[in-house]
Amino acid sequence: MSMVVLVAALVAAGLVAGLFYAYACSVMPGLARGDDKTFVEGMRGINIAIVNPVFLLTFLGAPLLAGVAVFLNPGPRPWVIAGFVLLVAMVLLTGAVHIPLNNALEGGGDDYAAVRAAFEAVWVRWNVVRALVSTAGFGCLVAAVLTGRG
């Protein structure tokens, strides 16, 4: 049972890390090519669409499953613990940086240039950090599965 939970955490972490990587490599550079209104309205639409059960199950499930795996795997489990800590950091980073920025973007009105200026660079920079943190968490869970020691 412990390996099933660990693999489920690994899959969820991989999906989330891949999502943030895709934002860094394609979504944000693509939106950056548009004018201010296109950028702001595009991000507003994305922010509404992403709050759905599939995303939330994966986003919150990855650290939750990794946390459960910490307690299910007997013996030394440094990779699982490291993965869990990194995935929790990803959630905390999202709550501390991205959600407030997304909320400000939503309530920022129709001065698209000002709204974009207050949002884009900070959101993109911290998303790269979030992508790195979630990828590191995923990597730790990969190491846990490969070593069989957690």
Salt bridges, closest charged atoms under 4 A:
ASP36 OD1 - ARG116 NH1 3.16
GLU41 OE2 - ARG44 NH1 3.14
GLU120 OE1 - ARG116 NE 2.78
